[in-house]
């Protein structure tokens, strides 16, 4: 089903920063021709069980003066460009939804009698909207600023959004304007629409960490479009977990790290079409962010998986309380470091640059005819080839698992993780029940192997953290040689070292099971 599509980039900014826009060089010409602020009231409709939301749809009726406009939106299906949504808009005669105007839209298949009877207002938005036309390098872009609130009964929350919509011209210019805006005010990429904000309000959803969502890819989609779809998913996961990290949820840190690992794995999978200075620069920024987040996650795991169980078993262990105190202090400092990173201008710029690189980076245009053909090659054969190559690499490295040193086990773990991400990215490329069952078993075995190898890696990390705690202390790095603390550290190291044989046996068992599992791509 085709639909008119809007190419837009949603941004968030503190309301008190918008006054600077009037002095912005970017809007000098646009301010004189901007439309007068308009008052918009939009009512969103759904059923008691939120059927439309569960199907990825939103239905609203917006009042603009004496006019009513009905809009149905659907998240863009893959492999649509990022920030593109299917949208059906029509002027209607009243404030209630017009069912006839829903024909030939994504909502039409749901229009049963039960749904027709069940549609009712669920929340509304009230905004003052100002629109600035921006002309840049032959492209026409509208900058829309909405200030107001989302309301559901007696509940409400403030809303301040900026939206850049490409009316005509080059998608890359949309991101250039966003980058220019970021130089003027602290804007950042927004991942929640007004509809999502309203639904969160009526359901009482709390800020929570977000796991990776499945990526839908058709077997005939191009490699270029496939990478863009995968990278969008990773970027969305990264940005969507920022509020959880800001709220002090350690899982937010973990999921942001997962998003970065998935994105870096995707770059590895498509390295032949992505290679170039701009991609190298993005990889460097992703590495910076990963390094800022890593200490908080590592210390969180250390405290919860090592210190707490021992503390519960031996609460009066000499020196253990001191180690725990030092670990908590380091964890607080590491969490503050992670928070500072994601609230920095560097992070906001990284996200905008990543979005621009994904959608309209140099890699999408450059190169000779062979490189262009590689970008346009269907994903199915390329995915099968990549999965086969990485599968063989894991099998080869894992054969002598028992004799691998920690460094080589770590390399095997990384290869295992990349194969898992690739299997998840390309899941829909190999459809059918039979292959689906194979894929499920394959991933289950692969996850078991990855978990065991991850446990072995954690033991090495925990040993290093224990040494740091004893040698550095919690007071800025002064070396202390407290006998009781050293004794407790020795007990910790001993307990962890004692686990190696059992975990290694688990890893060998997981490898043997994985090695006998059938492939799902052939």
C-alpha positions in Angstrom: 0.0 0.0 0.0 1.6 3.3 -1.1 1.2 6.5 0.8 2.5 10.1 0.8 5.6 10.2 2.8 7.1 13.1 4.8 10.8 13.4 5.3 11.3 15.1 8.6 13.8 15.4 11.4 12.4 15.9 14.9 14.5 17.7 17.4 14.1 18.6 21.1 15.4 21.8 22.7 15.0 23.4 26.1 12.1 25.9 25.8 14.2 28.7 27.3 16.8 28.4 24.5 14.3 29.1 21.7 14.6 32.9 22.1 18.1 32.6 20.7 16.7 31.5 17.3 15.5 35.1 16.6 19.1 36.1 16.5 20.3 33.1 14.6 22.1 33.7 11.3 20.4 30.7 10.0 16.9 32.3 10.3 17.8 35.9 9.4 15.9 35.7 6.1 13.3 33.2 7.3 12.1 35.3 10.3 10.7 38.0 8.0 8.7 35.6 6.0 7.6 33.2 8.8 4.0 32.5 9.3 2.2 33.9 12.3 2.0 31.5 15.2 -1.0 29.2 14.9 -2.9 27.6 17.7 -3.4 23.9 17.1 -5.5 21.4 19.1 -5.1 17.8 18.1 -7.2 15.0 19.5 -5.9 11.4 19.2 -8.4 8.5 18.9 -8.0 4.9 19.8 -9.9 2.0 21.5 -9.9 1.1 25.2 -7.3 -1.5 24.4 -5.2 0.9 22.3 -5.5 -1.3 19.2 -4.2 1.4 16.8 -1.1 2.0 18.9 -0.4 -1.7 19.1 -0.4 -1.8 15.3 2.0 1.1 15.0 -0.7 3.6 13.9 -2.0 6.9 15.2 -5.2 8.7 14.3 -5.8 12.3 15.1 -8.2 15.1 14.2 -6.5 18.5 14.3 -8.4 21.8 14.6 -6.8 24.7 12.8 -9.1 27.7 13.3 -12.5 26.6 11.8 -10.9 23.7 9.8 -10.5 20.1 10.8 -7.9 17.8 9.4 -7.7 14.0 9.9 -4.3 12.4 9.9 -3.3 8.8 10.0 0.4 8.0 10.5 2.3 4.8 10.3 6.0 4.2 11.1 7.9 3.9 7.8 8.3 0.3 6.7 11.8 -0.9 5.9 13.7 0.0 3.9 12.3 3.6 4.0 14.7 6.4 4.7 15.1 7.4 8.4 12.7 9.9 9.8 10.2 9.0 7.0 6.7 8.0 7.9 3.7 7.0 5.9 1.0 9.7 6.3 -2.5 10.0 5.1 -4.1 13.5 5.6 -7.5 14.8 4.6 -9.7 17.7 5.5 -12.9 16.5 7.1 -16.2 18.2 8.1 -16.2 17.8 11.8 -14.3 17.0 15.0 -15.0 13.2 14.9 -13.0 10.8 12.7 -14.3 10.3 9.2 -14.4 6.6 8.5 -14.8 7.0 4.8 -11.6 9.1 4.7 -9.7 6.1 6.2 -10.2 4.0 3.0 -7.0 3.2 1.1 -4.9 3.9 4.2 -3.0 1.6 6.6 -6.0 1.8 8.9 -8.5 0.4 6.4 -7.8 -3.3 7.2 -8.6 -2.7 10.9 -12.0 -1.0 10.2 -14.2 -3.7 11.7 -17.6 -2.8 13.2 -16.1 -3.4 16.7 -13.3 -0.9 16.0 -15.7 1.7 14.5 -17.7 1.5 17.7 -14.7 1.5 20.0 -12.9 4.6 18.7 -12.8 7.4 21.3 -10.6 10.4 22.2 -7.7 9.2 24.4 -5.5 12.4 24.7 -4.9 15.7 23.0 -2.0 18.2 22.3 -2.3 21.9 22.4 0.6 23.8 20.8 1.5 27.2 19.4 3.1 26.6 16.1 5.5 28.9 14.2 6.8 27.9 10.8 10.0 29.3 9.2 10.8 28.7 5.5 14.5 28.0 5.1 16.1 28.0 1.7 19.5 26.4 1.6 21.7 25.4 -1.4 18.7 24.9 -3.7 16.7 23.0 -1.0 13.4 24.1 0.6 13.0 23.2 4.2 10.4 24.1 6.8 11.5 24.7 10.3 8.5 24.2 12.6 8.6 25.1 16.3 5.8 23.7 18.6 5.4 24.8 22.2 2.6 23.6 24.3 1.5 20.5 26.2 0.2 16.9 25.9 -2.9 16.4 27.9 -4.8 13.2 29.1 -7.6 14.0 31.5 -6.0 15.8 34.5 -2.5 14.7 33.5 -0.3 16.9 31.3 3.3 17.4 30.4 5.1 20.3 28.6 6.0 19.9 24.9 8.7 21.7 23.1 9.7 20.3 19.7 11.4 21.5 16.5 10.8 19.8 13.2 12.8 20.1 10.0 10.8 18.9 7.0 12.3 18.6 3.5 9.9 20.1 1.0 12.2 20.0 -2.0 15.8 19.2 -2.5 18.6 17.1 -1.0 18.2 15.0 2.2 21.7 15.9 3.2 20.8 19.5 3.4 18.2 18.7 6.1 21.0 17.4 8.3 23.3 20.3 7.5 20.6 22.7 8.7 20.1 20.6 11.9 23.9 20.7 12.5 23.8 24.5 12.0 20.9 24.7 14.5 22.9 22.7 17.0 25.6 25.4 16.9 23.0 28.0 18.0 21.0 26.1 20.6 21.4 22.7 22.4 19.1 20.7 20.2 19.2 16.9 20.2 17.5 14.2 18.1 14.0 13.3 19.3 12.9 9.7 19.1 9.4 10.1 20.6 6.6 11.5 18.6 3.7 13.5 20.1 1.6 10.4 19.8 4.1 8.3 21.7 4.3 11.0 24.4 0.5 11.0 24.8 0.3 7.2 25.0 3.0 7.1 27.6 1.0 9.6 29.6 -2.3 7.6 29.6 -0.6 4.3 30.2 1.6 5.7 33.0 4.7 4.3 31.4 7.8 5.1 33.5 11.2 5.8 32.0 12.7 2.5 31.3 15.6 1.0 29.3 14.8 0.0 25.7 16.0 -3.3 24.2 16.8 -3.6 20.5 13.8 -4.0 18.2 13.8 -6.5 15.3 14.8 -5.2 11.9 12.5 -6.0 9.0 14.4 -6.6 5.8 13.1 -8.1 2.5 15.4 -10.5 0.8 15.5 -8.3 -2.3 16.3 -5.0 -0.6 19.7 -3.5 -1.5 22.7 -3.7 0.8 22.7 0.1 1.1 19.1 0.1 2.3 19.7 -2.8 4.6 22.6 -1.1 6.3 20.5 2.0 6.7 17.6 0.1 8.3 20.0 -1.7 10.7 21.9 1.4 11.6 18.7 3.4 12.2 17.5 0.7 14.7 20.8 0.9 16.5 20.8 4.7 16.6 17.2 4.7 17.9 18.2 2.2 20.7 21.1 4.4 21.6 19.1 7.7 21.9 16.0 6.1 23.4 18.0 4.8 26.4 19.5 8.2 27.3 16.5 9.0 29.6 16.9 5.7 31.5 20.6 6.5 32.0 19.8 10.0 33.1 17.2 8.5 35.5 20.0 6.5 37.2 19.0 3.1 35.7 22.1 1.0 35.2 20.2 -0.9 32.5 20.1 2.3 30.5 23.9 2.3 30.4 23.9 -1.4 29.4 21.5 -0.9 26.6 23.3 2.1 25.2 26.5 0.0 25.1 24.5 -2.8 23.4 23.3 -0.2 20.8 26.9 0.9 20.2 28.2 -2.7 19.8 25.4 -3.5 17.4 26.2 -0.4 15.3 29.9 -1.2 15.3 29.1 -4.8 14.3 26.9 -3.5 11.5 29.7 -1.3 10.2 31.9 -4.4 10.2 29.3 -6.4 8.2 29.1 -3.7 5.5 32.7 -2.5 5.7 33.3 -2.8 2.0 30.7 -0.2 1.1 31.2 2.0 4.1 35.0 2.5 4.1 36.1 6.1 4.0 37.3 9.1 6.1 33.8 10.0 7.3 33.1 6.4 8.4 36.4 6.4 10.2 35.5 9.6 12.0 32.1 8.1 13.1 33.8 4.9 14.4 36.2 7.1 16.4 33.2 8.9 18.0 31.4 5.6 18.8 34.6 4.3 20.4 34.8 7.5 22.5 31.2 7.1 23.8 31.7 3.4 24.5 34.8 4.2 26.6 32.8 6.7 28.6 30.0 4.2 29.4 32.2 1.1 30.0 33.4 1.8 33.6 29.9 2.3 34.9 28.7 -1.0 33.5 31.7 -3.0 34.5 31.5 -1.8 38.1 27.8 -2.4 38.2 28.3 -6.0 37.2 31.3 -6.4 39.6 29.2 -5.1 42.6 26.1 -7.1 41.8 27.7 -10.4 40.7 30.8 -10.5 42.8 30.7 -8.3 45.9 27.0 -8.7 46.9 27.0 -12.5 46.8 30.2 -12.7 48.9 28.9 -10.0 51.3 25.7 -12.0 51.7 27.7 -15.2 52.4 30.5 -13.6 54.5 29.0 -10.3 55.9 31.8 -9.9 58.5 34.7 -10.8 56.1 37.6 -8.5 57.1 38.1 -5.7 54.7 35.0 -6.5 52.6 33.1 -3.5 53.7 36.0 -1.3 52.8 36.2 -2.9 49.3 32.4 -2.5 48.9 32.6 1.2 49.9 35.4 1.8 47.5 33.6 0.0 44.7 30.4 2.0 45.2 32.4 5.2 45.2 34.1 4.3 41.9 30.7 3.3 40.5 29.2 6.6 41.5 32.1 8.4 39.8 31.8 6.2 36.7 28.0 6.8 36.5 28.6 10.6 36.7 31.2 10.2 33.9 28.6 8.4 31.8 25.9 11.0 32.5 28.3 13.8 31.7 29.1 12.2 28.4 25.4 11.7 27.2 24.5 15.2 28.3 27.4 16.8 26.5 27.4 18.8 23.3 29.7 16.2 21.9 27.0 13.5 22.3 24.3 15.6 20.7 26.6 16.3 17.8 27.5 12.6 17.5 23.9 11.6 17.2 23.1 14.2 14.6 26.2 13.4 12.6 25.4 9.7 12.8 22.0 10.3 11.5 23.3 12.3 8.6 26.0 9.7 7.9 23.5 6.9 7.9 21.1 8.6 5.5 23.2 10.8 3.3 26.9 10.1 4.1 29.7 10.1 1.6 29.5 6.4 1.4 26.0 6.6 -0.2 27.4 8.4 -3.2 31.1 8.0 -3.6 33.0 5.3 -5.5 33.3 3.8 -8.9 30.7 1.6 -10.7 31.8 -1.5 -8.9 31.2 0.1 -5.5 27.8 1.4 -6.7 26.9 -2.1 -7.7 28.0 -3.4 -4.4 25.7 -0.9 -2.6 22.8 -1.9 -4.9 23.4 -5.7 -4.7 20.4 -7.6 -3.0 21.0 -8.3 0.6 20.0 -12.0 0.6 23.2 -13.5 -1.1 25.4 -11.0 0.6 23.9 -11.8 4.0 24.3 -15.6 3.4 28.0 -15.1 2.4 28.7 -12.9 5.5 27.0 -15.3 7.9 28.8 -18.3 6.4 32.2 -16.5 6.7 31.6 -15.5 10.3 30.2 -18.9 11.3 33.3 -20.6 9.9 35.5 -18.2 11.9 33.8 -19.0 15.2 34.0 -22.7 14.5 37.7 -22.5 13.7 38.6 -20.3 16.7 36.5 -22.4 19.1 38.0 -25.8 18.3 40.8 -25.3 20.7 38.8 -23.3 23.3 40.4 -25.2 26.2 43.9 -24.0 25.2 43.1 -20.4 24.4 44.5 -17.7 26.7 42.2 -14.9 28.0 43.2 -12.6 25.1 42.3 -15.1 22.4 39.1 -16.2 24.3 38.2 -12.5 24.2 38.7 -12.4 20.5 36.5 -15.5 20.1 33.8 -13.8 22.2 33.9 -10.8 20.0 33.5 -13.0 16.9 30.6 -14.8 18.5 28.9 -11.6 19.4 29.2 -10.3 15.8 27.8 -13.5 14.4 24.9 -13.2 16.8 24.2 -9.6 15.8 24.4 -10.6 12.2 22.0 -13.4 12.7 19.5 -11.1 14.3 19.9 -8.3 11.7 19.4 -10.7 8.8 16.6 -12.8 10.5 13.8 -11.7 8.1 16.1 -12.1 5.0 15.6 -15.9 5.2 11.8 -16.4 5.7 9.8 -19.5 6.2 8.8 -21.7 9.1 11.6 -24.2 8.6 14.3 -21.7 8.5 12.7 -19.8 11.3 12.9 -22.8 13.5 16.5 -23.4 12.5 17.3 -19.7 13.2 15.7 -19.9 16.7 17.8 -23.0 17.6 20.9 -21.5 16.1 20.6 -18.3 18.0 19.8 -20.2 21.2 23.0 -22.2 20.9 25.0 -19.1 19.9 23.7 -17.1 22.9 24.7 -20.0 25.3 28.3 -19.8 23.9 28.4 -16.1 24.0 27.2 -16.1 27.7 29.8 -18.6 28.7 32.6 -16.6 27.0 31.2 -13.4 28.5 31.4 -15.0 31.9 35.0 -15.9 31.3 35.7 -12.3 30.2 34.0 -10.9 33.3 36.3 -13.0 35.5 39.3 -11.3 33.9 37.7 -7.9 34.2 36.8 -8.5 37.9 40.4 -9.5 38.7 41.6 -6.2 37.2 39.0 -4.2 39.1 39.9 -5.9 42.4 43.6 -5.0 41.9 42.6 -1.4 41.2 40.5 -1.2 44.3 43.3 -2.4 46.5 46.1 -0.4 44.9 44.2 2.8 44.1 41.6 3.1 46.9 38.6 5.4 46.7 40.3 8.6 47.5 41.9 9.6 44.2 44.5 7.0 43.7 46.6 7.0 46.9 48.1 3.5 47.3 47.0 1.8 50.4 48.3 -1.5 51.8 45.6 -2.3 54.3 46.0 -5.9 55.3 42.3 -6.6 55.8 41.3 -5.1 52.5 44.1 -7.0 50.7 42.8 -10.2 52.4 39.2 -9.5 51.2 40.6 -8.8 47.7 42.4 -12.1 47.8 39.3 -13.9 48.7 37.4 -12.2 45.9 40.1 -13.1 43.4 40.2 -16.7 44.7 36.5 -17.1 44.3 36.6 -15.8 40.8 39.6 -17.9 39.8 37.9 -21.0 41.2 35.1 -20.4 38.7 37.3 -20.5 35.6 37.3 -24.3 35.3 33.6 -24.7 35.6 32.8 -21.8 33.3 35.3 -23.0 30.7 33.6 -26.4 30.8 30.3 -24.7 30.2 31.9 -22.8 27.2 33.2 -26.1 25.7 29.8 -27.7 26.1 28.1 -24.7 24.5 30.6 -24.7 21.6 30.0 -28.4 21.0 26.2 -27.9 20.9 26.6 -24.9 18.6 29.0 -26.7 16.2 26.3 -29.3 15.5 23.5 -26.9 14.9 22.2 -26.4 11.4 22.6 -23.1 9.6 19.5 -21.1 8.8 20.8 -19.3 5.7 21.3 -22.3 3.5 
